[in-house]
Amino acid sequence: MKQGILMSKSPYAGTNGQWIARNIISGFFTAPVEALPEISVTDVYFTHERGTYMGLYACFLAGSNYLAPVICGFIAEYQGWRWVFYWPSIFVGCAAVFLFFFCEETNYVRHHVDQPVPVRVESSTTSKHSGEHEKSTPADAEAAEVGAVYTKKSYAQKLSLLGPRQEQNTVFRRFWQILYYLSWPVIFYAGFSYGSYLVFFNILNGTASIILGGSPYGFKSSMVGLSYLACCLGVVLGSIFTGRFSDWLTVKLARRNNGVMEAEHRLWPFLACLVLVPASLILWGVGAAHEVHWFGLIVAMCLIAFTNTCGITLSVNYFIDSYRELSGVAMASVILVRNTMSFAIGYGITPWIDNMGYQNCFISAAFIGMACASVFLFMVKFGKTFRERSREKYWKLVQENWEKGMGH
């Protein structure tokens, strides 16, 4: 709801300071969408299914970013640019009402039973020599923990804005963990990889109107927006590639590895990005510099969107498969790295193009992109070593989180 109010007031931000303040507040209220959906997927689906559903999530996440310009282009041309902010505000308001009444809070505190109840099972054995049945004797059995009984919430309780409190957990502890996880190579790589592919999207987004709206193409605002349908196609193809295909490839590699699935198996589809990232950036930037046919630029947009979707799905899957029990808080570390990179390129792309021109700018961007994409080969080689080195720290933190009610 706060985001909707901010969107409706955005056209009236008259100074740079007001615009920056608006973005800071907007980021605060929209931040949960960056982490909660990924964690929900890991809670609901098995490892061999996770790629499919994470790919579906990436399809909606990246697809919404590319579908918005399609709609906003027509809104800006026929209703005015202010309505580009008004319509999302109306949509967010309707969504807030829907979520309040139909989206139940899933957070809870698990109560542990201190004294487990031992279970004794009677079993009988047969003598090999006499064939007579011996006396039944108590067999050793593992102690079973009796689960706590929870009272079902009423509908009014489900609508409550106040959830269960966990006294031992403080904001400072969580903030410290977010920064601490950045020292773990796998987590930092996941954020770097995710951020790298988001940078390519920002490069496209920051130059699409300049290139397609300028000479010799002369696209109107609506036509520039319509060109993003190619990106939507790329998102769908990328979701299929990193979803069903990624799951199939992971299972196949696990079978070749004597039935053992390694988290690094998730990274091999990045081979396609190693080729497509530089190719798409060169086609987009160098093609625009040499005024290629507009269809070539549309193909480049499709390929960039494809690699962007791959980056989302594969990076998050690799991180979660590596540190499943810490994925909740550690996801914030991944997002921190990702958003820092995204923020930086947003301010850097315009002077980059102004100082170097389309051709030199995108040739350098292509090789930087290829270097970033190739880092996955380093993680395939050394990722398992990094995970083994962090094993003791990992399980220690998992145990601490369980004791403080942060694990489920």
N, C-alpha and C positions, 0 to 999 in steps of 0.2 A: 504494500500500500504506500509506504514511504517513497518507493522508487517511482510509482505512478505520479505522486505529487511532484517529485523532482522533475520528471519528464515534462509535465505540463508547464512548469515554470522555466524550463531551459531556454526557450526562445527569448526570454526577457533578461538573460544574463548579459549585462552591458559592458562589463570589464573583464580583463583576463583573470583577475583575482576571484571574481564571482564564478567564472567558469571552472577554475581549478577547485574551488570549494565545493561546487556542485558535483564534480567528478569524485572528489574524496568521499563525500557522503554517499553518493551512488555506489561506489565500490564497497563501502562498508555494508550496505544493506543487500547487495547482490552477491557478496562473496560466498555464501553457503552453496550456491548452485555449482561452484567450481569443484567441490569435493564430495558432497553428500550423494549424488547419483552414482558415482563410481563405487563408493563404499557399499551402497545398497546392492549393487550387482554382485559384489563379492560375498555378501551375506546370504544371498538367495540362491546362487547357482554354483554348480561344481566347477572344478578346475577345467575339465575338458569341454565345458559349455561356456566358459567365461568369455572366450574370444568372440563368440557369436553375439552375445548380449552386450558386450562392451562395444563391439562394432555397431550394433543398433543404436546404442547411446551416442557414439561418435557421429552417427548419421544424423541424428536429431540436433546434436550440439553444433556441428559444423554446418549442417544443412540450414539451420535457422540463420546462421551468420550470412550465408550466401543467398537465402531466399528473401531476406529483408530488403536488400537493394532492389530486387525485382519489383516489390510492391512500392517501396519508397520512391522509386524513380517516377512512377505514374502519379503518386500523391504530390510530389514536389512540382511536377509539371502542370497538373490540373487543379490542385487545391492550394498550392503555395507551400513554401518550405516549412512554415511553422507547424503545419499539420503532420509533418514527419515526426514531430515530437508528441502531438496531441493524440494520434491514433494509438501508439504504444502505451501512452498513459491510460487510455480507456481500456485497452486490453489487459494491462496489469491490474487495474482496479477490478475487472470482472474475474480475473484469475485469483486474486486475493480472496474474494468472497467465496468462490468455489472451493479453494483449498481450506479455508477456515471451517466450512461445514462438512467437507468430505475427506480431508486428509488427516488421519489420526497420527498423533505423536507416537513414535515407535521407541523412543528412549526409555530405558528402565534400569533399575538397579537389581542385580542378581544377588539374592541372599544365599549364603553358603551355610550348610549344616556342619557344625563343629565336630559332632560325634557320629561317624558313619555307623550304620547298623550292619553287623556281620551276618552273612547268609550261609546257612549250613545245608548241604544237599546230601541226601542219602544215595549211595551207589552200591551196586553189588558186583563182585568179580567172580570169575569162574576158574577153578583150579585146572591147570593143564593136565595134571597127572590123574587125578581121581575122577574128574568130571563133576564133582560135587560142588554145590553152591556154598560159598563161604558166607559168614555173617555179614550183614550190611554194616558198613562203617561210615562214619561221617567223612565226607570228602572236603578237602580244602577248597574254598571259594573266595573270590575276590570280594572285598567289602564294597557294598553298594551304598551310594549316597542317596538319601531320601530327598527328593526335590521339595522345595517349598511350595505351598499352595497359595495361589494368588486369587484375589477376588476380582471378578470381571468388572471392568469399569462401566459406569452408566454413560449414556450418550452425552450428558452434560459434563461429566468428568473428562471425556475424550476431547471436548471443545476447550478445556481449560488451557490458558496460556502459561500456567505455572506447572512445570514438569517436576520429576523427582530430583531432589537435591543430593549432591554427593559432597559432603562436607570436607572430605580429605583432598578433593581436587581443587586447585586454585588456578586462576587465569595465568599466574606467573609460572606455574609448573608447566602448563601446556605451552606457553610461549617459549620457555627455555627448551622444551623438547623439540619444538619446531626448528629452532636455530641449531640445536645439537645434531639433529638428523642430517643437516647439511654437510657434516663431516664424514658421512657414510658415502663411499663412492657410488654405490648402486642408486641410492636415492638422489644424489646430486645429478648423476647421469640421466635418470628418468626425467628430472626437471629440465635439464639442458636439452635433451632430445625433444621433449614436448615443446619447449620454448622455441627451438630452432625451426620446427615445422610451422609454428604459429607466426614466426617472423616472416616466412615466405608468404603467408596469407596477408599479413599487414603490408608487405611490399606491393602485392597485387592490389589490395584495397586502397592504398595510398596513391596509386598511379593510374587506376582504371579510368577515372573521370578525366584526368589530364591527357592520357593517350587517346582514348576512344572519343572524347569530346572535342579534341583539338584537330588540327589539320594533319592528314588529309581525310580523316574519317568523318568528323563532324557529327557524331551521334548526339541526339537530344538526350535529356535526362532520363526519359522513359526507356530509350533504346540502350543506354548504358546499363540501366537496371536490368533490362531484359537479357543482356549478355551474360548475366550471372546465372542464367539457367544452365549454362555449360558447367559452371561450378557445382550446381546441384547434381548434375549427372556424374561428375567426378566424385562427389561425396558418396553417392549410391554405390558406384563401382569400388571405391575404397573400402566401404563398409563390408561389402561382400568379400573382398580380397582378404581383409584383416579379420574377418569374422569366421565364416564357415571354412574358408581355405586355411586360415591360420590354425584353427582347431584341428583340422585334418592333418596338417603338416606336423603339429606338435605331437599328436598321437603317433604318427608314423616315425618321427625321430625318437620318441620314447621307446618304441618297440625295437628299433635298431640299437638302442642303448641298454639292452637287456631289461626292458620294462621300466627303466628309471627315467622319469621326466625331470629335466633340468629347466630352470627358469630361462636360461639363455636360448632355449629352443624357440622362444617367442620372438626372437630378434631376427631370424633369418629372412622373413619377408621384407626387411629393410633393404635387401639387395636390389629390389625393384626401384626403390627411392634413390639409390646410389646413382642410377642412370637417369631417372626421370626428373630429379630436382634440377641438376644443371641444364638438362635439355629444355625443360619448360621455361626456366628463367631466361635462357638465351633466345628462345623462340619469342618470348614476350618482349624483352627489352631491345635486343638487337633487331628483331623483326620490326618493331615500331620505329627504330632509328632508320631502317631502310624501307619503311612504308610498304611492308608486305600486305597482301590481301587481308581484310579484317577476319576472315575465317581462320587464318593461321593464329591470330591472337585469341580467338575463341577456343581453339584447341589447347593453347597454352594455359588458359584459365582452367579448363577441365583437368589438365594434368597437375597443375598446382593444387587444386582442390583435392585431387586424388591423394597426393603425397601428404597434404595437411591431415586428412582423415587417417592415413596410415600412422602418422606421428602420434596422434591422440591415442588410438587403440593400442598400438604395440608398446608404446612407452609406459602407459598405465598398467597394462597387463604384466609387463616384465617386473615392474616395481611391486605389484601386489603379489605375484607369484614368489617373489624373493622374500618379502616381509609381510606375510598375510596378517599376523596378529597385531602388527603395529600400523596397519594401513590407514587407520582413521586419522591419527594425529600426523603421521608422516606424509599423508597426502597434502597437507597444508604446506609442508616443506617443498614438495614438488611444485605446487602451484606458485609458491613464492619465487622460485627460480624462473618458472615459465613467465609469470607476469612481469618480472623485472626485465627480461629480454624483450617482451612485447612492448613494454613502455618505452624502452630505449630506442627501438627501431622506428617507433611512431614519430619521434622527434628528429631522427637522423636521416630518414629516406629523402626528404625534400632537398636539404642542402647537398646530400650525396649526389643526386641527379643534377642539381644546378651546377655543381663544380666539375662533374666528370662527363655529363651528357648521358643519353640513354645507353649508347653502345658500351662505353667503358664501364659505366656503373653496373650494368647487368652482366657483363663478362666477369667482372670481379665478384659480383654477387653469386654467380653460378659456381665459381670455384670455391668460394667460401661455403656455399651450400653443400657442395660435394664433400668438402672436408668435414663439415658437421655431420653429414649423413654417414660417412665412413667410420665414425667413432664407434658404431655398434660392433665393428669387427674387433676392436680392442676389448669390448665388454664380452664378446663371445669367447675370447681367449682367456681373459683374466677375471671375468665376472664371478665365477664360482670361487676363485681364490679370495676375492673381496668378501664374499658372503661367508666363507668359512672363518675368516679373521674376525668378523663381527658376530659370530655365533654366540659366544658367551655373553657379550653385551646385550645381544638381542633377547635371549631368554631371560636374562636378569631384568630387563625392562618389562618384558611380558609378565613376569611374576609380580613385579611391583604394580603394574597396572591392574592385575587381577585383585591384588590385595586392597587397592584403592577404589575398586568398583568400576574401573575403566575398561575392563575386558568382558566380553560376552561369549 
